[in-house]
């Protein structure tokens, strides 16, 4: 991530002694947050002084500007800044130190004035009110920077796509030019049949390592099963392609070719890579892979899940998310563990067979309509219930009314693959939509 520019701004007609104390506290917090902070030694009190300071700053290195209206300051300051530095701005107003006598700082009006100018000029910004020692202020600034870092990560990002999506699975495709324009993502296309052929030529010392990895986490895996060998061969080939092509996420056409041509299910390959941090979506769902990657990054590396919403239980205000047999090993209910199975329809292995663990979850989707990209954000609780269907599945109690939510989702026409992660990152995802200027459909209690 690039550098942060902290600009404490004020006018000398206000209480500069109190203002300097706030600047010192803010500087201390920001220096604890990053070792890449650029800041002046005191409050900047004139537009000419600001211009002199930022002329010595390399604007290309700045990821974000923290513009703190220590006291009231007019719109000249922010215009000087944006004339030189295009980075988005966090407008920060501090609290008035005392009520009942002189208005000593008038910081809130300064922030208000600054936001007005930025909105008028179409410059990206967000606003925060409070002092540096307030938890919600620290959280909001940290959250903004985490999301900013994610956006930078995505903009240098390759999704490997093995095979075209199945006929009629329109939600799995993408317009590569629009994907590149919106997110900066490149799609790396790979031939599925070629991958099958080359995987069968992989030396045993390479694919045997894949079986060893799987055996550590899959309960009762039979290494001599032919479908386990096919899984290992294919996974070892794809692993080399991931490194060769600098791939960060995978999207794989899993049927019918895997069953007809390879004689095994793709689910185990998807599961193993997702467990290791290279998120992998089935049915060549490219936006599904992006969905999973965002969930993984914002949750601090938790393995995400991608599934269909297949069942509604009004009595428990819950829905069931399911898929044929893909799921990172660590998602399994601890009392059951990740177990090997066969595909519920094709009856070929090896797949994952388990119910997911209970816990707080966030549900998310990067969606697309003819009007452009959009985001879906929901929050819920994965219930400690028995496995609902063969394959992998989880029952999630929603925060919002399940019937109303279901009908809203159908009215909005969201894609049928939903991402899920065991973390409460709903607010981060809403912030992501704001920074990307994308509409966000939110189904949470707050």
C-alpha positions as CSV (number, residue, x, y, z in Angstrom):
1,X,0.0,0.0,0.0
2,X,1.2,3.6,-0.7
3,X,1.7,6.4,1.7
4,X,-0.8,8.3,3.7
5,X,-0.8,12.1,3.8
6,X,-2.1,13.7,7.1
7,X,-3.0,17.3,6.8
8,X,-4.1,19.1,10.0
9,X,-5.8,22.3,8.9
10,X,-6.8,25.4,11.0
11,X,-7.1,29.1,11.3
12,X,-5.2,31.1,13.9
13,X,-8.3,33.0,15.0
14,X,-9.4,29.9,16.8
15,X,-8.0,28.1,19.9
16,X,-4.7,26.8,18.4
17,X,-3.4,25.5,21.7
18,X,-6.3,23.1,22.0
19,X,-6.0,22.4,18.3
20,X,-2.4,21.4,18.6
21,X,-3.2,18.9,21.4
22,X,-5.7,17.3,19.0
23,X,-3.2,17.2,16.2
24,X,-0.6,15.5,18.4
25,X,-3.2,12.8,19.5
26,X,-4.2,12.3,15.9
27,X,-0.6,12.0,14.7
28,X,0.2,9.5,17.4
29,X,-2.7,7.3,16.3
30,X,-1.9,7.5,12.6
31,X,1.8,6.7,13.2
32,X,0.7,3.6,15.1
33,X,-1.5,2.7,12.1
34,X,1.2,3.0,9.4
35,X,4.9,3.6,9.0
36,X,4.2,5.3,5.7
37,X,2.8,8.6,7.0
38,X,3.6,12.0,5.6
39,X,2.7,15.0,7.9
40,X,3.7,18.5,8.8
41,X,5.1,19.4,12.2
42,X,2.2,21.6,13.2
43,X,-1.2,22.8,12.0
44,X,-1.2,24.3,8.6
45,X,-2.9,27.7,8.8
46,X,-2.9,29.3,5.3
47,X,-3.6,28.0,1.8
48,X,-0.1,29.3,0.7
49,X,1.5,27.3,3.5
50,X,-0.4,24.2,2.4
51,X,0.6,24.6,-1.2
52,X,4.3,25.0,-0.2
53,X,4.1,21.8,1.8
54,X,2.3,19.5,-0.7
55,X,4.6,20.7,-3.6
56,X,7.3,18.6,-1.9
57,X,5.0,15.5,-1.8
58,X,5.1,12.9,-4.6
59,X,1.4,12.7,-5.5
60,X,1.8,9.3,-7.2
61,X,2.8,7.7,-3.8
62,X,-0.3,8.9,-1.9
63,X,-3.0,6.3,-1.4
64,X,-5.3,8.5,0.7
65,X,-5.3,11.9,2.3
66,X,-6.5,12.4,5.9
67,X,-7.7,16.0,5.9
68,X,-8.4,17.0,9.5
69,X,-10.3,20.2,10.0
70,X,-8.8,21.0,13.4
71,X,-10.7,24.3,13.4
72,X,-13.0,25.9,10.8
73,X,-11.2,26.5,7.5
74,X,-12.8,27.6,4.3
75,X,-12.8,25.7,1.0
76,X,-9.6,27.3,-0.4
77,X,-7.5,24.7,1.5
78,X,-9.2,21.6,0.1
79,X,-9.1,23.1,-3.5
80,X,-5.3,23.6,-3.1
81,X,-5.0,20.0,-2.0
82,X,-7.0,18.5,-4.9
83,X,-5.3,20.6,-7.5
84,X,-2.1,18.7,-6.6
85,X,-3.1,15.3,-5.3
86,X,-5.9,13.2,-6.9
87,X,-6.1,10.6,-4.0
88,X,-9.4,10.2,-2.1
89,X,-9.8,12.2,1.1
90,X,-10.9,11.3,4.6
91,X,-12.5,14.5,6.0
92,X,-12.0,14.4,9.8
93,X,-13.7,16.8,12.2
94,X,-12.9,16.7,15.9
95,X,-15.3,17.5,18.7
96,X,-15.8,20.9,20.3
97,X,-13.8,20.9,23.6
98,X,-16.5,22.7,25.6
99,X,-20.0,23.9,25.2
100,X,-21.5,27.1,26.8
101,X,-19.0,29.8,26.1
102,X,-16.7,30.6,23.1
103,X,-16.8,28.3,20.1
104,X,-13.2,27.4,20.3
105,X,-12.6,25.2,17.2
106,X,-15.8,25.1,15.0
107,X,-14.2,21.9,13.4
108,X,-17.6,20.4,12.4
109,X,-18.4,23.4,10.2
110,X,-14.9,23.2,8.7
111,X,-15.6,19.5,7.8
112,X,-19.0,20.4,6.5
113,X,-17.5,23.1,4.2
114,X,-14.8,20.7,3.0
115,X,-17.3,17.9,2.2
116,X,-19.5,20.5,0.3
117,X,-16.5,21.4,-1.9
118,X,-15.5,17.8,-2.5
119,X,-19.0,16.8,-3.4
120,X,-19.4,19.7,-5.8
121,X,-16.1,18.9,-7.5
122,X,-16.8,15.1,-7.7
123,X,-13.8,14.2,-5.7
124,X,-14.0,10.9,-3.7
125,X,-14.2,11.4,0.1
126,X,-15.6,10.0,3.3
127,X,-16.3,11.8,6.6
128,X,-15.6,11.0,10.2
129,X,-16.5,12.9,13.4
130,X,-14.7,12.4,16.7
131,X,-11.4,12.6,18.5
132,X,-8.4,10.3,17.9
133,X,-8.9,8.3,21.1
134,X,-12.5,7.4,20.2
135,X,-12.9,3.7,19.2
136,X,-15.4,4.4,16.4
137,X,-13.1,6.9,14.8
138,X,-10.2,4.5,14.9
139,X,-12.4,1.7,13.5
140,X,-13.8,3.9,10.6
141,X,-10.3,5.1,9.5
142,X,-8.8,1.6,9.8
143,X,-11.8,0.2,7.9
144,X,-11.4,2.7,5.1
145,X,-7.7,1.9,4.7
146,X,-8.3,-1.9,4.8
147,X,-10.8,-1.5,2.0
148,X,-8.5,0.8,0.1
149,X,-5.7,-1.8,0.3
150,X,-8.1,-4.5,-0.9
151,X,-9.0,-2.4,-4.0
152,X,-5.3,-1.9,-4.8
153,X,-4.8,-5.7,-4.4
154,X,-7.7,-6.5,-6.8
155,X,-6.4,-4.0,-9.4
156,X,-3.3,-6.2,-9.8
157,X,-5.1,-9.5,-10.0
158,X,-5.4,-12.5,-12.3
159,X,-8.4,-14.9,-12.3
160,X,-7.6,-18.2,-14.0
161,X,-10.6,-19.6,-15.9
162,X,-10.5,-23.3,-16.9
163,X,-13.2,-23.9,-19.5
164,X,-16.2,-21.8,-20.6
165,X,-19.3,-21.8,-18.3
166,X,-22.1,-24.3,-18.9
167,X,-24.9,-23.5,-21.4
168,X,-27.5,-21.3,-19.7
169,X,-25.2,-20.4,-16.8
170,X,-25.1,-16.8,-17.9
171,X,-24.4,-15.5,-14.4
172,X,-21.0,-17.4,-14.5
173,X,-19.7,-15.3,-17.4
174,X,-18.2,-11.8,-17.6
175,X,-17.5,-9.0,-19.9
176,X,-13.7,-9.0,-19.7
177,X,-13.3,-5.4,-20.7
178,X,-15.8,-4.1,-18.1
179,X,-14.3,-6.3,-15.5
180,X,-10.9,-4.8,-16.2
181,X,-12.4,-1.2,-16.3
182,X,-14.3,-1.6,-13.0
183,X,-11.8,-3.6,-10.9
184,X,-8.5,-3.8,-12.9
185,X,-8.8,-7.6,-13.1
186,X,-7.3,-9.7,-15.9
187,X,-8.9,-13.0,-16.9
188,X,-6.4,-15.7,-17.9
189,X,-8.1,-18.4,-20.0
190,X,-6.9,-22.0,-20.0
191,X,-8.0,-24.9,-22.0
192,X,-9.7,-27.6,-19.9
193,X,-9.1,-30.6,-22.1
194,X,-5.4,-29.6,-22.4
195,X,-5.3,-29.5,-18.6
196,X,-6.8,-33.0,-18.4
197,X,-4.3,-34.4,-20.9
198,X,-1.3,-32.7,-19.2
199,X,-2.4,-33.6,-15.7
200,X,-2.3,-37.3,-16.6
201,X,1.4,-36.9,-17.5
202,X,2.4,-35.3,-14.2
203,X,5.1,-37.3,-12.3
204,X,4.0,-39.2,-9.3
205,X,6.4,-37.3,-7.0
206,X,4.4,-34.2,-7.7
207,X,0.9,-35.4,-7.5
208,X,1.6,-37.6,-4.5
209,X,2.2,-34.4,-2.5
210,X,-1.4,-33.4,-3.2
211,X,-2.7,-36.6,-1.7
212,X,-0.5,-36.1,1.3
213,X,-2.0,-32.6,1.8
214,X,-5.6,-33.8,1.5
215,X,-5.0,-36.8,3.8
216,X,-4.0,-34.4,6.6
217,X,-7.5,-32.8,6.7
218,X,-9.9,-35.2,5.0
219,X,-11.2,-37.9,7.4
220,X,-10.8,-41.5,6.1
221,X,-9.4,-40.5,2.6
222,X,-8.5,-43.6,0.6
223,X,-5.3,-42.7,-1.3
224,X,-5.5,-45.7,-3.6
225,X,-8.9,-44.7,-4.9
226,X,-8.6,-43.9,-8.6
227,X,-10.6,-40.7,-8.3
228,X,-8.2,-39.5,-5.6
229,X,-5.3,-40.1,-7.9
230,X,-7.1,-38.1,-10.7
231,X,-7.7,-35.3,-8.2
232,X,-4.1,-35.2,-7.3
233,X,-2.8,-35.3,-10.9
234,X,-5.1,-32.4,-11.9
235,X,-4.4,-30.4,-8.8
236,X,-0.6,-30.7,-9.2
237,X,-0.8,-29.5,-12.8
238,X,-3.1,-26.5,-11.9
239,X,-0.8,-25.6,-9.1
240,X,2.1,-25.2,-11.5
241,X,-0.1,-23.0,-13.8
242,X,-1.0,-20.9,-10.8
243,X,2.6,-20.1,-10.2
244,X,3.5,-19.7,-13.8
245,X,0.7,-17.3,-14.7
246,X,0.6,-15.5,-11.3
247,X,-3.1,-16.5,-10.7
248,X,-4.8,-15.3,-7.5
249,X,-8.2,-17.1,-7.9
250,X,-9.6,-19.9,-10.0
251,X,-12.9,-20.4,-11.8
252,X,-13.4,-24.0,-13.2
253,X,-16.0,-25.6,-15.4
254,X,-16.7,-28.7,-13.3
255,X,-19.3,-30.7,-15.3
256,X,-19.8,-32.7,-17.4
257,X,-16.2,-32.9,-18.6
258,X,-14.6,-33.8,-15.3
259,X,-16.8,-36.8,-15.0
260,X,-16.8,-37.8,-18.7
261,X,-13.1,-36.9,-19.6
262,X,-11.2,-37.1,-16.3
263,X,-13.3,-39.7,-14.5
264,X,-13.4,-37.7,-11.3
265,X,-15.1,-34.7,-9.6
266,X,-13.6,-31.2,-9.6
267,X,-15.0,-30.5,-6.1
268,X,-11.9,-31.8,-4.3
269,X,-9.5,-29.6,-6.4
270,X,-11.7,-26.6,-5.7
271,X,-11.7,-27.4,-2.0
272,X,-8.0,-27.9,-1.6
273,X,-7.1,-24.7,-3.3
274,X,-9.6,-22.6,-1.4
275,X,-8.3,-24.1,1.8
276,X,-4.9,-22.9,0.9
277,X,-5.9,-19.4,0.0
278,X,-6.3,-19.6,-3.8
279,X,-10.1,-19.3,-3.8
280,X,-11.8,-21.4,-6.5
281,X,-15.3,-21.3,-7.8
282,X,-17.2,-24.0,-9.7
283,X,-19.2,-23.8,-12.8
284,X,-16.8,-21.2,-14.2
285,X,-18.4,-18.5,-12.1
286,X,-15.9,-15.7,-12.6
287,X,-17.7,-13.1,-10.4
288,X,-18.1,-15.9,-7.8
289,X,-14.3,-16.3,-7.6
290,X,-14.0,-12.5,-7.2
291,X,-16.7,-12.7,-4.5
292,X,-14.8,-15.4,-2.6
293,X,-11.5,-13.5,-2.9
294,X,-13.0,-10.3,-1.4
295,X,-14.4,-12.3,1.5
296,X,-11.1,-14.0,2.1
297,X,-9.1,-10.8,2.1
298,X,-11.5,-8.7,4.3
299,X,-11.9,-11.5,6.9
300,X,-8.1,-11.8,7.4
301,X,-7.7,-15.0,5.4
302,X,-10.8,-17.0,6.4
303,X,-11.8,-19.6,3.8
304,X,-15.0,-18.6,2.0
305,X,-17.8,-20.8,0.8
306,X,-19.8,-20.5,-2.4
307,X,-23.2,-22.1,-2.7
308,X,-26.8,-22.0,-4.0
309,X,-29.6,-20.9,-1.8
310,X,-31.7,-24.1,-2.0
311,X,-34.1,-24.1,0.9
312,X,-36.1,-21.7,3.1
313,X,-37.2,-22.5,6.7
314,X,-39.7,-19.9,7.8
315,X,-39.9,-21.4,11.3
316,X,-36.3,-20.6,12.0
317,X,-36.0,-17.6,9.7
318,X,-33.3,-19.4,7.9
319,X,-32.0,-20.4,4.4
320,X,-29.8,-23.3,3.4
321,X,-26.8,-22.7,1.2
322,X,-25.6,-25.9,-0.6
323,X,-23.3,-27.2,-3.3
324,X,-22.5,-30.6,-4.8
325,X,-19.3,-31.2,-2.9
326,X,-17.0,-28.3,-2.8
327,X,-16.0,-26.6,0.5
328,X,-12.7,-25.8,2.1
329,X,-11.7,-28.5,4.7
330,X,-11.7,-26.1,7.6
331,X,-15.4,-25.2,7.0
332,X,-16.6,-28.6,8.2
333,X,-18.4,-29.0,11.5
334,X,-15.7,-30.1,14.0
335,X,-17.8,-33.0,15.2
336,X,-18.0,-34.4,11.6
337,X,-14.9,-33.1,9.9
338,X,-14.2,-32.9,6.2
339,X,-15.2,-36.3,4.8
340,X,-14.7,-37.7,1.3
341,X,-17.8,-38.5,-0.7
342,X,-19.2,-38.9,-4.2
343,X,-21.0,-36.4,-6.3
344,X,-24.8,-36.6,-5.4
345,X,-25.8,-36.7,-9.1
346,X,-22.9,-38.2,-10.9
347,X,-21.9,-40.7,-8.2
348,X,-18.2,-40.1,-8.8
349,X,-15.6,-39.0,-6.2
350,X,-14.0,-37.5,-4.7
351,X,-16.1,-34.7,-3.2
352,X,-16.5,-33.1,0.2
353,X,-19.3,-34.5,2.3
354,X,-20.1,-32.4,5.4
355,X,-22.3,-29.8,7.1
356,X,-20.6,-26.5,7.7
357,X,-19.6,-25.3,11.2
358,X,-21.8,-22.9,13.2
359,X,-20.9,-19.3,13.7
360,X,-21.4,-15.6,12.7
361,X,-21.3,-15.2,8.9
362,X,-21.5,-12.5,6.3
363,X,-23.1,-13.3,2.9
364,X,-21.9,-11.5,-0.2
365,X,-22.0,-11.3,-3.9
366,X,-20.4,-9.3,-6.6
367,X,-23.3,-9.0,-9.1
368,X,-23.7,-7.6,-12.5
369,X,-26.6,-6.1,-14.5
370,X,-26.8,-4.2,-17.8
371,X,-26.4,-1.0,-15.7
372,X,-23.1,-2.2,-14.3
373,X,-21.7,-3.9,-11.2
374,X,-23.5,-4.0,-7.8
375,X,-22.9,-5.7,-4.4
376,X,-25.1,-7.7,-2.1
377,X,-24.4,-7.7,1.6
378,X,-26.3,-9.9,4.2
379,X,-25.5,-11.0,7.7
380,X,-26.6,-14.1,9.6
381,X,-25.8,-16.9,11.9
382,X,-24.8,-20.4,10.7
383,X,-26.8,-22.8,12.8
384,X,-25.6,-25.9,14.6
385,X,-28.0,-28.2,12.7
386,X,-27.5,-31.6,11.0
387,X,-26.2,-31.7,7.5
388,X,-29.3,-30.8,5.4
389,X,-28.3,-32.2,2.0
390,X,-25.7,-34.5,0.4
391,X,-22.6,-32.5,-0.6
392,X,-21.8,-29.5,1.5
393,X,-24.4,-27.3,3.1
394,X,-25.1,-24.8,5.9
395,X,-28.3,-23.5,7.4
396,X,-28.1,-19.7,8.1
397,X,-30.5,-17.7,10.2
398,X,-30.8,-14.3,8.7
399,X,-31.0,-11.0,10.5
400,X,-33.8,-9.8,8.3
401,X,-37.2,-11.4,7.7
402,X,-36.4,-14.5,5.5
403,X,-39.6,-14.3,3.4
404,X,-39.2,-10.6,2.6
405,X,-35.5,-11.0,2.0
406,X,-36.1,-13.9,-0.4
407,X,-38.6,-12.0,-2.5
408,X,-36.4,-8.9,-2.5
409,X,-33.5,-11.0,-3.8
410,X,-35.6,-12.5,-6.6
411,X,-37.0,-9.0,-7.5
412,X,-33.5,-7.7,-7.7
413,X,-32.4,-10.7,-9.8
414,X,-29.2,-11.6,-8.0
415,X,-27.1,-14.4,-9.2
416,X,-27.8,-17.9,-7.6
417,X,-24.2,-18.4,-6.2
418,X,-23.8,-16.7,-2.9
419,X,-20.5,-16.2,-1.1
420,X,-20.2,-16.7,2.7
421,X,-17.5,-16.3,5.2
422,X,-17.2,-16.8,9.0
423,X,-16.6,-13.2,10.0
424,X,-18.7,-10.0,10.5
425,X,-17.4,-7.9,7.7
426,X,-20.7,-6.4,6.5
427,X,-19.6,-2.8,7.2
428,X,-16.3,-3.3,5.3
429,X,-18.3,-4.5,2.3
430,X,-20.6,-1.5,2.4
431,X,-17.5,0.7,2.5
432,X,-16.1,-1.3,-0.5
433,X,-19.3,-0.3,-2.4
434,X,-18.9,3.3,-1.4
435,X,-15.2,3.5,-2.5
436,X,-16.0,1.7,-5.8
437,X,-19.1,3.9,-6.3
438,X,-21.3,0.8,-6.7
439,X,-24.8,0.3,-5.5
440,X,-25.1,-2.0,-2.5
441,X,-28.2,-4.0,-1.5
442,X,-27.9,-4.4,2.3
443,X,-29.9,-7.0,4.4
444,X,-28.7,-6.5,8.0
445,X,-30.2,-5.2,11.2
446,X,-27.9,-2.1,11.3
